[in-house]
Each structure stands twice: as structure tokens, then as C-alpha cells.
Amino acid sequence: MAARRPIGCECGRQLGEFEGTLLRLGPALPYWGEIEQPQMLLALQMAQREGWRHAVRCCFPPSLHAYVEQSERGAFMDLMPWPPGSRILEVGSGLGAISAGLAREYCVFALEGVEERARFVDLRAHQDGLSHLLSVRAALPRSSLAPKQFDGIVLNGVLEWVGVWQPEIPPRRAQLDFLISMRRLLRSGGAIYLAIENRFGWPELRGSIDHSGLRYTSLMPRFLARWIVAGNSFLYRSRQNVGYRTYTYSYYGYQRLFRAAGLRCRETWLCPSGYNNPQEILPLQQDVIRYALRRHNLHRGAPWRQWLKRQLGREWLWRLFGADFLFLLESADA
């Protein structure tokens, strides 16, 4: 595997300062995360003394153990065009499960804006001997990273939150600027992996919690969602999550956003179990979807049941109402 090289800034110098093996670039984001800040600080203290896995078992609820621990959350990398040793940036690396999995094949820079989470990833990399994983505490798009540094960029559940951290501009504009900045970081031939919910997906129609902390707000017109959230703000996962700024889109809405950012969609997959649990990944192609349906006895049952199952194999239906999307993006100039 290629040696890990430092991240650079636009002026050509190495950017930021190291504290041990944690690289800090500029100011941190306000705390937010899966557990409250005092509990996270306790987890960090315990991880230093007794190991990060022990800290997870003691300080996180059981429902989050697999989410934090399992590097299999990076199983999508088998679909990526990145050769071994590629230089990969994960933005919003959280507690490091995906970055840890990717670091077995690639040189990974795990960028996280929250100080406590970045420190956790750093401890994880050190304790597991992941020499090709560097934890970087920075808040993109505020960080001025040099262009054309990375062979691949991972945006797993990140784009929908960008509007929260830039309240001074409209959410879609913030998301567009963010995607443009990601495109500029790609080397020639590089690709972006982006995982996100379908605004009108089956889980959302069934009432799953939206990023507002409420049900069904993604289905509403934006003005109505803003009005509903203004009267029922739960500050979901962050004290900065005020108003309705966590935009998701339909399949066609994402395509328009990508084109406006100068990106081209190379591949699209569906992830029925959710992008944070990529056990089943289906290409958005009619033949493959029908194959998956045949596994569920397409040709058995009453004639009306067979007819209904055949309708469920229509590609347009999955584009409109399928579960989470996984996109592989490249520069439109490539």
C-alpha cells in the first residue's frame, strides 16, 4: 500500500497541526452526536484506559453497538473503482466504523468536524494498528484543502446535514457549494460515493423519523415542513438543527443537484436495509430488481399476487419510492 502523505492546503503547505496522530485544521464544529456530550467525554476517558471497544459497551446504548463497532458498514467499497492504496477522504467520519474498514485497502483520511468524535477515531486507529488511517478534525467546507488530492471521497449520510452548519445561506445552496468543493478535491478519474435517503422512500412513507426529529416532514412542501418544525423543534442530534434545513430529494431531484454541481452520476444502487447497514445493495436496473423479486417467489401464489409482484419490479417505481440511494459520482468534465 502506498505511504500516507500529508493533506495539503491551497497555498501548497501542509495544513494544520498534529497533536499525537490527530490532525486539527481550523475551528471545530459545536458538539453533536449519537450520545450526549458528557457521556461521550466519559467514553473517551474509558477508551484511553481500557480500549475503545470496552468504552462502547459501557457508554453507548446496545442499539448503537453494531453501528459503532462493525467495519462492515464499509462493505460498499467492493463496488468502488478505487484500486488498492488509493487516497480516500471520508467526510463526516463519525466514530470511524467506515473509515476503519476502508483503511484495510486504502490510505484513508477520516475528516470529522466534532472534536470528541475525531479523538475517538484517532484512538480507534491507534489501538487497532490502522497505520493508514489518519483522523482529521476539520469542518468542511470551511477548510481550504488543496484541489485534486483524492482518488475517492465518501459522503455517507452527510449531504443532508450541510445546511445546518451554514445557516446564513439557503440549504440547497449550501449543499450545492459543498458538492462543488468535493468535486474540486478529486483527482482526474476520481469518484465520489454518496449515500442518502430518498425523500419519498418507502421508509419515509411508513413514518420513519426525518432529520428534523419528526415524521413525514420530508414528504411535505418545504414551506410547510419549515412551519411544522418551527413549532415543534426538538434540536434533533444537534442544538444547531433549528428550522427545516436538512433537505433530502427524490431520485430526479438528486440528479438535478448533481448536474448543477458539475457532477455526473455513474452508477446508482438501492439499499433496502439502509445505507448504514449495506447488507443488500441492488443496482437500479429493472432486470436486477426483478431477479431480487423472484427470490421472493414471484411465480407463486394467486394470479393477482403474481401480477402485483411483477408491478413491483418496475424500475420507475423503485426510482420514485425505493429505499436509500447509493450514488457513484464523477466530475462531468471527466
Buried (B, 14 or more C-beta within 10 A) or exposed (E): EEEBEEBBBEEEEEBBEEEEEBBBBBEBBBBBBBBEEEBBBBBBEBBBEEBBBEBBBEBBEEEBEBBBBBBEBBBBBEBBBBEEBBBBBBBBBBBBBBBBBBBBBBBBBBBBBBBBBBBBBBBBBBEBEBBBBBBBBBBBBBBBBBBEBBBBBBBBBBBBBBBBBBEEEBBBEBBBBBBBBBBBBBBEEBBBBBBBBBBBBBBBEEEBBBBBBBEBBBBBEBEEBBBBBEEEBEEBBBEBBEBBBBBBBBBEBBBEBBEEBBBBBEBBBBBBEBBBBBEEBBBBBBEBBBEBBEEEEBEEEEEEEEEEBEEBBEBEEBBBBBBBBBBBBBBEEE
